[in-house]
């Protein structure tokens, strides 16, 4: 019989696969290590404050407290009080007064009701659930657009109370 020399061809594909995996691991390690350094060496960025921040929680929501520091109460819901109604009135606005004589402008959200509430000077009301608003922010008040008299009156105030008619109860008629 004849002997035929057979040479085994060495298969080095596993070596190439190992080399690719090693390079991929090094690349991932380099990218992640770069992100960590970027976080550590980043300079602090100053954030410009556009709205006043509450430095301490607002206390009980009374007319006097709101008038003393209105920015603390902007956007805060839950005004509840028995108040008097003072004049003059506008189409959707009226003046409310507390027992100490503090006076604040209030707006009624103009939503359709079966029986609209009739607010007049001299009445005594119980308001529950009013929201304190910045008077310069009239864009998103629900209902029909505000009339010019109401807008002018609001612009002279530090804060305005926005109340839904459902949250107003007439305690004493004028």
Secondary structure, 3 states (H helix, E strand, C coil): CCCCCCCCCCCCHHHHHHHHHHHHHHHHHHHHHHHHHHHHHCCCCCCCCCCCCCCCCCCCCCHHHHHHCHHHHCCCEEEEEEEEEECCCCCCEEEEECCCCCEEEEEEECCCCCCCCCCCCCCEEEEEEEEEECCCCCCCCCCCCCCHHHHHHHHCCCCEEEEEHHHEEEEECC
